[in-house]
Amino acid sequence: PVLQFFVGVVAVGTDCGRILLVDLKLDDDDCEGEAGPSAMDRLGRFQDGEVAKAQSNQLGKHLYFELGDGYHRQGNYFFTLPNDKVVQKFPEADAGVTSIKFIPRIHCLAVGFVFGSFQLWHLAELDLLCGLYNEK
């Protein structure tokens, strides 16, 4: 479980289709809160979360984990289904995340995109459960 070392998490969708889970560091008494922006360190799926958290805390950075990071290549976003089938390719500029909703009952994150499609991510396993591509 990559996220077990995150204390307080916010899901962030970007205008290029990236989905970031950011550690708010609520367990860090030295965290400056809203005093100013903070740099971030990426946490990989197979990294040791405890070591990464300690290193980022020493540097005053927040950790983040990116869902579907493999769906971005060469300036494009590849809308993909759970079976790894690529349904459509978009320039990242046309793949913005427009909505994110955490569904606690099933521990999932629903993510909507500007092109009218959505994905459902299971947060315990960090796996894509389903996706619906809306052909306009």
N, C-alpha and C positions, 0 to 999 in steps of 0.2 A: 504493500500500500504506500504509494509515493506521497500521498497527501497527509499521512498520519502525523507528520511533524509540522504541519501548517496549523497555526492557532488563529482562527478568524480568517475566513476566505471570502474573497469577492470575485465574482465571475465578470470578465470584461470582454466585450465583443468589439472588434475594431472595424474600421471602414474598409479594410482589405480582406475581411473574412477570417481573421484569426480569433481564436477563443482562448483566453488566458485565465487561469485560476491563480490568483495572487494571494500570498500569505500576508495578512495584515499585521503579523507580529504582535498580537495582543498579549503575548507572554513576555514581551521585552519591555522592561521598565525604562530602558534608555531610549526607546523609540520616541521620536520628537513629535509624533502626531501630525498636525496640520501645519507645522512650522515651515515646511517647504517640500519640494519634490524629492523623491528618493530614487536612486538607481535600482535596477533589478538584475538578478542573476537567474538564468534559466536552469531549471531542474529537469534532467532527463529521466525517462521512464526507468532506466536501470541504474541510476546513480544512488549512492547511499544518502538518503534524505537527512539523516542526523548529522553527518559530516558536512553536507552542503549547507544546512541551516546554520551550523556553528561558524562556518567560513563566511557566509553572507552577513551574519550578525556582527562579526568582527569588523567587516568592511562597511557596516551601516546600510546594507542593501536589503531589499525584499526579494524573496524567492518567488518564482512563478513557474507554472507548468502549463504547457500548451497542448490543448486537445487537438488531435488531428494535424499535428505539425507536418506530417508527411504528405498532406494534401496541397501543400504550397511548393511549387517548383518554377523556377525561371520566370518569376513575375506573374504566374498564373495560379488560380485556385481551381482545384479539381473536386467538384461535388461528387462524393463517393458514398456508396451504400455499404452496409455492414459486411457484405461478401467481397469487399474490395473492388467492386465493379464501379468504374468511373462513369457517371451518367452524363456529365457536362463539364466543359472547361470554360472558365471565365478569366478575363484579365483581373488581377487583384482589385483594380479600381472599380470593378463592377460586381464585387462579391461581398459587399458590406454586411455586417451583422446588424439587424434592425431590432431584434428583441431577444432577451434571455429570461428564462423563468426556471427557478429551482422548484422541483416537485418533491417535497420531503417524504411523502408517503412511499414513493418508489425509489428514492435517492437518485433522482435523475435530473439532468439539465436539458431543457428544451431550448433550442437555438433556431431563430428564424433569420432568414437572409433576404436581402433586398430584391432578389429575383423570384421571390414567392415560394421558396422551399424551406423545409426545416429538417433538423436532425435531433435525435434524442440520445443523450450520452448518459451511461450509467457511471456515476462518480466513484463508487467503491472499486470498480474494476478499471475505470478510465477507458471503457470500450464504447464504441458506437453501437447502440441497440437497433436503431432504425432511422431511416431517412425517407422523405417524400419529396420527389422532384416534381415541380409544377411546370409543365410545358405550357407556355403562354400561347 
